[in-house]
Amino acid sequence: MKHLTRAALAGLATVALSTGAFAAEKLKMATIDPGSSAYLVMTTMANIVNDKQSDYEITVDATGAATKHMVEVASGKIDLCMVSPTVYQFMKNGKAMYSKLEKAPELSKNLGLIYWFPYGAYHVVTYADSGMMSLKDIKGKKVFLGPPGGGAWNTANAWIESMTGYKAGEDYENVKASWGAALQAFQDRQIDVYINGGIPPYPQIEQLALTSKLRILGPTKAEIDAASDDMLAPSRGPGRTLDVIPAGIYGDGVVNTEDVYEVGSTVGVGVRMDMPEDTVYEITKVFWENLPEVQETTPFMRKVTLDGLKKSSAMPLHPGAIRYYKEIGLEIPDEMQ
């Protein structure tokens, strides 16, 4: 080393700092299929965070089910994932898809929220030439409700049953597949009805409507007005909404001439509670401060607002998120702290 010049030594030091001490901390985020609103929102969030600061780098994986991702975050295997108010309550109470996971209630304590956002309306889609005109017409058909055991499956199943009285696997065939496999099967016309949630105009439906005429199956406003409380119950639970898909929003590719009403969901970005407060504070701050710029050119992100925090108090916020929200003057309900 004594033969190296001072300039060379300085250069080595600079390389060491740039490749070591100042390397961004890697954070792993899991979300659901690339065609979903959740994927679009969460990858946009990751891009904002990665572009606007250098301390943290979020990598996104879009394979698997959200119900499994929540367990992986709570177990410390990954850092962030999509969460749902309803699914979180199932986990907290060891119910539904978590009924056989004894440690589910304990694991739920290591799940915190950063923010809620709309998952969107559950589009119940068939081909316009299928002969199906309403949800009642799915009897005997092959229907994809969502990946088995997932939150989307449970929501779609409850909506179909409340609106028609039909039971999956009895009155119609319950197609078991991943998001990607089901979409391909629908495009190949191997299944009759494909259900997925998204904020209208949902890019996945726009793409399908470019090559085929589609119909969205669901009640009209008159039918919703005449529906009983029991029929509408799935749209009124924690984290659930009644969403409208406006007629004409997909152009000529979707043949509906009236607005269609469907169940919708609120979902969110969850994080492990044992992640340092400073880390979550920085991620939260960078995301919200730079979101307006992205919203100017990205229509679906305009539905992501701070008002979303009022959608459900079913899940506690991470202390780092609480710190940012209090800093900007938001009131946080006690049950979310």
Disulfide bonds with the S-S distance in Angstrom:
none
